[in-house]
Amino acid sequence: MDEVKTFLESKEEIKNNYEILMVNHPKIEEQYGVISIIKIKLNNKSNTPLLVFPGYSNNSFKSGFDVVLTGLDHLKTKYSVMYFVCWGLTIKQLSKDFSSGAKNQEEEFKLNDELKLKIAKVFDKILRSPDMELTNITLLCKSAGGGVGIFLTSMNSEIKNLFMAAPALTARGTPLADRKDLNIKLSWCKDDPDIPYKICKEFIVDFKKQGNKYKFYSYDKGGHEFNSEFIKVF
């Protein structure tokens, strides 16, 4: 938590305009550790919140936060508030422990998907809690956070827009089969070193087959990260 506070204090763009919300639920903390949600007021009157799921690691949180900040002026014209999640150290370790008994890589990925589904169910309860009660949500997510985001969107109809960067999920787009109403934007960088660019085609096949409304954004550079240009398209 101190590391997150120090990081946020260094950001002039949000100085005196954020608060750190803690998920204070004993059962959640016992299983998943401390999950922090950084709330930033954007002052648009649209009453449309932006929820951001980076990857699990603190490095993913920091790099993703920095990229999103490059589009802050644009986001202020679209959204009322941004909630940026920092998963904490426990979930990152859980993702390793959860698949430690896997016999092969395929089984490892599937076990990690089970963890993402569990986290999505937890976050669904958080979003529906009296403290938040978010509606008309836009969810921006990437990597493991993208996998969690897909599962969460499949169970929460208040998520109207799902914007993803290289989501990590072996089920690809199939959990969204019943969300024909959803506005999907999928992005991928060709130089992604972690999840190969070719995987995007598998998501697109699912979306086409299922009749999902989607747009695909391809970038030559950006690695395994939100591309700054992608931030400007929503």
Secondary structure, 3 states (H helix, E strand, C coil): CHHHHHHHHCCHHHCCCEEEEECCCHHHHHHHCCCEEEEEECCCCCCCEEEEECCCCHHHHHHHHHHHHHCHHHHHCCCCEEEEEECCHHHHHHHHHHCCCCCCHHHHHHHHHHHHHHHHHHHHHHHHCCCCCCCCEEEEEEHHHHHHHHHHHHHCCCEEEEEEEEECCCCCCHHHCCCCCCEEEEEEECCCCCCCHHHHHHHHHHHHHHCCEEEEEEECCCCCCCCHHHHCCC
